[in-house]
Amino acid sequence: MGIGAIGVPQLLLIALIVGLIFGSRKLRGAGADLGAGVRSIKQALSARAHEHNEG
């Protein structure tokens, strides 16, 4: 690993710190919002690809 590389232990430490700061309730809400955003982006891309293939 080079200087500045982030490995699994560093990611776990960051996740622990974020969990302590924000709490599990806020993290669950943020995860649900992120998932909904990803789903809407996928749906929009799929619809655009479908329109492009038809036209």
Secondary structure, 3 states (H helix, E strand, C coil): CCCCCCCHHHHHHHHHHHHHHHHHHHHHHHHHHHHHHHHHHHHHHHHHHHHHHHC
